[in-house]
Amino acid sequence: MVVQTLDIQYFTLAVILGTLLAIVYSLRVLILLERRVASMEMNIQKLTGKVLKEEVNIQKALSHKRRR
């Protein structure tokens, strides 16, 4: 009877430990993905800035042509 109780306790402990390890691993993956998304956002912001500058240059060139 005592051996069976210890087996159930070890099994319960193993399940709890496995669950905690799965949570920690999931958080690790989530952090890595968040960093990738942040990096992608920075690249998109840089590209948007370049496109905006080019758009301003085009608008200036068009306005100069209209004046003539």
N, C-alpha and C positions, 0 to 999 in steps of 0.2 A: 504494500500500500504506500509506503514512504517513497519507494523508488518511482512509482507511477506519479506521485505528486512532484518529485524533483524533475522528472521528464517533462511534465506539463509546464513547470516553471521555466526550464531551460528553453523549451519551445516558444513560450510566450516572450521570453527575453530575446530570443533570436528574431522573432517577428518584429518586435519593437525596434531592435537595433537595425534590422534590415530596412525598416520604414524610415528611420532617421537618416541612414546612409543614402537612401534614395532621395530624400528631401534635400540633403546637402549637395548631392550630385546635380539635381535639377536646378538648384540655385546657382551652381557654378556655370552650368550651361546657359542659364538665363543671363548671367552677368556677361559672359562672352558674346552672346547675341546682342545684348544692349550696346556693347562697345563697338561691334560691327555696324550696327545701325547708326550710332553716333558718328562713326567715321564716314559712312555713306552720306549722312546729312551734311557734314562739313564739305565733302566733295560737291554735293549738289549746290550748296551755298556759293562755293567758289565759281562753279560753272554759271550760276545765275548772275553773279556779279559781272563776269566776263560778257555774258550775253547782253546785260543791261548797258554796259559801257559801249559795246558795239552798236546797240540800238540807238543810243544817244548820238554816236558819231554819224550814223546813217541819217538820223533826223536833221542834224546840223548840215550835212551835205545836201540834203533835199531842200532845206530852207534857203541855202545859198543859191541853189539853182533856180528857185522860184523868184528870188529877188531880181535876178538878171533878166 
